[in-house]
Amino acid sequence: MEKSSFAVFFFSFCFFLTSTALAQSRMSTSLPYSIPDQQIQPLVKLVDARFQKALEKRLRQNPRWSELITRKKMAVGLVDISNPAKVKYARVNGPVMMYAASLPKLAILLAANQALEDGVLIATPEINHDMRIMISKSNNAAATRMIDRIGMERIQAVLKDPRYQLYDRERGGGLWIGRRYSKQSKRIPEPILGLSHAATVTQVCRFYYLLAMGKLVSRERCSEMLESLRDPEINHKFVNSLHEIVPDATLYRKSGTWQNWHSDSVLVWGPNWRRYIVVGLIEAPDGEQILRDLIPAVEEVLKLNQLTISKK
């Protein structure tokens, strides 16, 4: 073999080994990601034009969805986190705030972990149990006990904390808890629309994004919050479809339902490209079925995104 041919073979082989090692490293990565702070960009700056266009086009293909989107009765957020160095975000009606029922229990989970970190709340088996079942089973009594332990004002302060800005009045609002999950409770509605339990897909996507990056409270607290969100015990909406499509994926999820308001949010952690965040807020009688049908639709967008990447 001539020296030039050997050199080409040698460098090609080295490239193959390096690529394989990187692929294996990527597959073995766990949550939360370990990313230097300087490499983590605000999610709102990670909107990808092609990804955005693909999401809008796919959603508008369904006449029913298109009607709801136009009337601002349907909002969807999608974040591709398969490559933490090249996160892509797309959204439809991202800043549109809607009633979200139990989905904002995410805010209680965050505020509880902030209180534990600050020493305001002391962990006990009862507290750990309540945090788990208020998420996995959406138990209202457990959520109410957690609100009473933390305090409504403290929860709202955490949501507006400059470190998180999960409720930002200047950007359409966001996650909000303004009432205990019990029939007779004092209301402290959010100041824009007067909702007791509110969300926008942008802010819920930000919650999961910051969680995946280890940037809510601390990396250790993020791991604990992920455990609370892991393996949901209510098999409907997003989870029903995901169990059929990708049964081996790990799901981190919180949903909400009240009358015609249907909401769901999940961080999907599967093999290869199936690592993403999707959030849906629907105000419609058929909202539960729409959320089920949304999963295969967003997966089409994600697959198209991967094909685009592979061609570059």
C-alpha positions as CSV (number, residue, x, y, z in Angstrom):
1,M,0.0,0.0,0.0
2,E,1.4,3.4,-0.9
3,K,2.0,5.9,1.9
4,S,-0.7,8.3,0.7
5,S,-3.3,5.5,0.6
6,F,-2.3,4.3,4.0
7,A,-2.6,7.9,5.4
8,V,-6.1,8.2,4.0
9,F,-7.0,4.9,5.5
10,F,-5.5,5.7,8.9
11,F,-7.2,9.1,9.2
12,S,-10.5,7.6,8.0
13,F,-10.3,4.9,10.6
14,C,-9.4,7.4,13.4
15,F,-12.4,9.5,12.3
16,F,-14.7,6.4,12.6
17,L,-13.4,5.6,16.1
18,T,-13.9,9.2,17.2
19,S,-17.4,9.4,15.8
20,T,-18.3,6.1,17.4
21,A,-17.0,7.2,20.7
22,L,-18.9,10.5,20.5
23,A,-22.1,8.6,19.6
24,Q,-21.7,6.2,22.5
25,S,-21.0,9.1,24.8
26,R,-24.1,10.9,23.7
27,M,-26.2,7.8,24.2
28,S,-24.9,7.3,27.7
29,T,-25.6,10.9,28.7
30,S,-28.1,11.2,31.6
31,L,-30.3,14.0,32.9
32,P,-29.6,16.6,34.0
33,Y,-27.1,17.4,31.3
34,S,-23.7,18.6,32.4
35,I,-23.2,21.8,30.4
36,P,-21.0,24.8,31.3
37,D,-23.1,27.9,32.2
38,Q,-21.6,29.9,29.4
39,Q,-22.9,27.4,26.8
40,I,-26.5,27.5,28.0
41,Q,-28.5,30.0,26.1
42,P,-32.0,31.3,27.0
43,L,-34.5,29.1,25.3
44,V,-36.3,32.0,23.6
45,K,-33.0,32.6,21.7
46,L,-33.0,29.1,20.4
47,V,-35.9,29.4,18.0
48,D,-34.8,27.7,14.8
49,A,-36.5,29.1,11.7
50,R,-36.7,25.8,9.8
51,F,-37.9,23.9,12.9
52,Q,-40.5,26.6,13.5
53,K,-41.8,26.5,10.0
54,A,-42.0,22.7,10.1
55,L,-44.0,22.7,13.3
56,E,-46.4,25.4,12.1
57,K,-46.9,23.6,8.8
58,R,-47.6,20.2,10.4
59,L,-50.1,21.6,12.9
60,R,-51.9,23.7,10.3
61,Q,-52.4,20.5,8.2
62,N,-55.2,19.5,10.6
63,P,-58.2,21.8,10.0
64,R,-59.5,21.4,13.5
65,W,-56.1,22.3,15.0
66,S,-55.7,25.2,12.6
67,E,-59.0,26.7,13.7
68,L,-58.1,26.4,17.4
69,I,-54.7,27.9,16.8
70,T,-56.2,30.9,15.0
71,R,-58.7,31.4,17.8
72,K,-55.8,31.1,20.3
73,K,-57.4,28.1,21.9
74,M,-54.5,25.8,21.2
75,A,-50.8,26.4,22.0
76,V,-47.9,24.0,21.4
77,G,-44.2,24.2,22.3
78,L,-41.5,21.8,21.1
79,V,-37.9,21.6,22.2
80,D,-35.4,19.2,20.6
81,I,-32.8,18.5,23.3
82,S,-31.2,15.4,21.6
83,N,-28.0,17.5,21.2
84,P,-27.6,19.7,24.2
85,A,-25.1,21.9,22.3
86,K,-27.6,22.5,19.6
87,V,-31.0,22.8,21.2
88,K,-33.9,23.8,18.9
89,Y,-37.1,25.4,20.0
90,A,-40.4,26.0,18.1
91,R,-43.8,27.2,19.4
92,V,-47.2,28.2,18.3
93,N,-49.1,30.7,20.5
94,G,-46.1,30.5,22.8
95,P,-46.9,33.5,25.0
96,V,-50.7,32.9,25.1
97,M,-51.7,32.2,28.7
98,M,-54.4,29.7,29.4
99,Y,-56.1,28.1,32.4
100,A,-54.0,24.9,33.0
101,A,-55.7,23.2,35.9
102,S,-53.1,20.8,37.6
103,L,-50.2,21.4,35.2
104,P,-49.0,24.4,37.3
105,K,-48.3,22.0,40.2
106,L,-44.9,22.1,38.5
107,A,-44.6,25.5,40.3
108,I,-45.3,23.9,43.7
109,L,-42.6,21.3,43.0
110,L,-40.0,24.0,42.1
111,A,-41.0,26.2,45.1
112,A,-40.8,23.2,47.4
113,N,-37.3,22.3,46.3
114,Q,-36.2,26.0,46.6
115,A,-37.6,26.0,50.1
116,L,-35.7,22.8,50.9
117,E,-32.5,24.2,49.5
118,D,-33.0,27.5,51.5
119,G,-33.7,25.6,54.7
120,V,-37.2,27.0,55.0
121,L,-38.7,23.5,54.6
122,I,-37.3,20.4,56.1
123,A,-37.6,17.1,54.2
124,T,-39.7,14.4,55.8
125,P,-41.2,11.1,54.5
126,E,-44.6,12.8,54.4
127,I,-43.3,15.8,52.3
128,N,-41.4,13.5,49.9
129,H,-44.6,11.4,49.5
130,D,-46.8,14.4,48.9
131,M,-44.4,15.8,46.3
132,R,-44.4,12.5,44.4
133,I,-48.2,11.9,44.4
134,M,-49.2,15.5,43.6
135,I,-47.2,15.0,40.4
136,S,-47.5,11.4,39.4
137,K,-51.2,11.0,40.5
138,S,-52.1,14.7,40.4
139,N,-53.4,14.4,43.9
140,N,-55.1,17.6,44.9
141,A,-55.0,17.0,48.7
142,A,-51.2,16.5,48.5
143,A,-50.8,19.7,46.4
144,T,-52.8,21.7,48.9
145,R,-50.8,20.4,51.8
146,M,-47.6,21.4,50.0
147,I,-49.0,24.9,49.2
148,D,-49.8,25.3,52.9
149,R,-46.3,24.2,54.0
150,I,-44.6,26.6,51.6
151,G,-47.0,29.5,51.5
152,M,-48.7,30.9,48.4
153,E,-46.7,34.1,48.4
154,R,-43.4,32.2,48.5
155,I,-44.5,30.1,45.6
156,Q,-45.4,33.2,43.6
157,A,-42.1,34.8,44.5
158,V,-40.2,31.8,43.2
159,L,-42.1,32.0,39.9
160,K,-41.2,35.7,39.5
161,D,-37.6,35.2,40.8
162,P,-35.1,36.8,38.3
163,R,-33.2,33.5,38.2
164,Y,-36.2,31.7,36.8
165,Q,-38.8,34.3,35.5
166,L,-41.4,31.5,35.0
167,Y,-44.0,34.2,35.4
168,D,-43.1,37.4,33.6
169,R,-45.8,40.0,33.3
170,E,-43.9,41.7,30.5
171,R,-43.9,38.5,28.4
172,G,-47.5,37.4,28.7
173,G,-47.4,35.8,32.1
174,G,-46.6,32.1,32.5
175,L,-46.8,29.6,35.3
176,W,-49.0,30.6,38.1
177,I,-50.5,29.2,41.3
178,G,-53.1,31.4,42.9
179,R,-55.3,29.1,44.7
180,R,-55.1,25.9,46.8
181,Y,-56.4,22.8,45.1
182,S,-59.5,22.6,47.3
183,K,-63.1,23.8,46.8
184,Q,-63.1,26.6,49.4
185,S,-59.9,28.6,49.0
186,K,-58.9,32.2,48.8
187,R,-57.9,33.3,45.3
188,I,-54.8,35.3,44.4
189,P,-55.2,35.5,40.7
190,E,-52.4,36.4,38.3
191,P,-52.6,40.0,37.3
192,I,-53.1,39.8,33.5
193,L,-56.1,37.5,33.0
194,G,-57.1,36.8,36.6
195,L,-56.4,33.1,36.4
196,S,-55.9,30.9,39.4
197,H,-53.8,28.2,37.8
198,A,-52.2,29.4,34.6
199,A,-49.5,28.5,32.1
200,T,-48.0,29.4,28.7
201,V,-46.2,26.8,26.6
202,T,-43.1,29.0,26.4
203,Q,-42.7,29.1,30.2
204,V,-43.5,25.4,30.7
205,C,-41.0,24.6,28.0
206,R,-38.5,26.8,29.8
207,F,-39.2,25.0,33.1
208,Y,-38.3,21.6,31.5
209,Y,-35.4,23.1,29.6
210,L,-33.8,24.6,32.7
211,L,-34.5,21.3,34.6
212,A,-32.8,19.3,31.8
213,M,-29.8,21.7,32.0
214,G,-29.6,21.4,35.8
215,K,-30.4,25.1,36.3
216,L,-33.4,25.0,38.6
217,V,-32.3,25.6,42.2
218,S,-29.2,23.3,41.9
219,R,-28.1,20.3,39.9
220,E,-28.9,18.0,42.8
221,R,-32.4,19.5,43.2
222,C,-33.0,19.1,39.5
223,S,-32.2,15.4,39.9
224,E,-34.7,15.1,42.7
225,M,-37.4,17.0,40.7
226,L,-36.9,14.7,37.8
227,E,-37.5,11.7,40.0
228,S,-40.8,13.3,41.2
229,L,-41.8,13.8,37.5
230,R,-40.6,10.4,36.3
231,D,-43.0,7.5,35.4
232,P,-46.4,9.2,35.5
233,E,-49.2,7.1,36.8
234,I,-52.1,8.6,34.7
235,N,-52.2,7.0,31.3
236,H,-53.9,9.6,29.1
237,K,-53.1,12.4,26.7
238,F,-49.4,12.5,25.7
239,V,-48.6,9.5,27.9
240,N,-51.1,7.2,26.3
241,S,-49.6,7.8,22.8
242,L,-46.0,7.6,24.0
243,H,-46.6,4.3,25.7
244,E,-47.7,2.9,22.4
245,I,-45.1,4.6,20.2
246,V,-42.0,4.3,22.4
247,P,-42.8,2.1,25.4
248,D,-39.1,2.0,26.6
249,A,-38.7,5.8,26.8
250,T,-38.5,7.4,30.2
251,L,-41.2,10.1,30.7
252,Y,-41.1,13.1,33.0
253,R,-44.6,14.6,32.9
254,K,-47.3,16.8,34.4
255,S,-50.7,17.3,33.0
256,G,-54.0,19.1,33.9
257,T,-57.7,18.8,33.1
258,W,-60.8,20.8,34.1
259,Q,-63.9,20.9,32.0
260,N,-62.8,22.0,28.5
261,W,-59.3,22.9,29.5
262,H,-56.8,20.2,28.7
263,S,-53.0,20.5,29.2
264,D,-50.0,18.3,29.1
265,S,-46.3,18.5,29.3
266,V,-43.6,15.9,29.0
267,L,-39.8,15.5,28.7
268,V,-39.3,12.4,26.6
269,W,-35.9,10.6,27.2
270,G,-35.6,7.8,24.6
271,P,-32.9,6.5,22.3
272,N,-31.1,8.6,19.6
273,W,-33.3,11.5,18.5
274,R,-36.2,10.9,20.8
275,R,-35.1,13.3,23.5
276,Y,-37.5,16.2,23.5
277,I,-39.9,18.4,25.4
278,V,-43.4,19.0,24.2
279,V,-46.1,21.1,25.8
280,G,-49.8,21.5,24.8
281,L,-52.5,23.7,26.1
282,I,-56.0,23.2,24.6
283,E,-59.4,24.8,25.3
284,A,-61.8,22.5,23.6
285,P,-64.2,19.6,24.4
286,D,-62.0,17.2,22.4
287,G,-58.8,18.5,23.9
288,E,-57.8,15.1,25.4
289,Q,-57.9,13.4,22.1
290,I,-56.1,16.3,20.4
291,L,-53.2,15.9,22.9
292,R,-53.0,12.2,22.1
293,D,-52.9,12.9,18.4
294,L,-50.3,15.6,18.9
295,I,-47.5,13.2,19.8
296,P,-47.2,11.5,16.4
297,A,-47.5,14.9,14.7
298,V,-44.6,16.4,16.6
299,E,-42.5,13.2,16.1
300,E,-42.9,13.8,12.4
301,V,-41.4,17.2,12.9
302,L,-38.5,15.9,14.9
303,K,-37.8,13.1,12.4
304,L,-37.7,15.7,9.6
305,N,-35.4,17.8,11.7
306,Q,-33.0,14.8,12.1
307,L,-33.1,14.2,8.3
308,T,-32.2,17.8,7.7
309,I,-29.2,17.6,10.1
310,S,-27.9,14.3,8.5
311,K,-27.9,16.0,5.0
312,K,-25.7,18.8,6.2
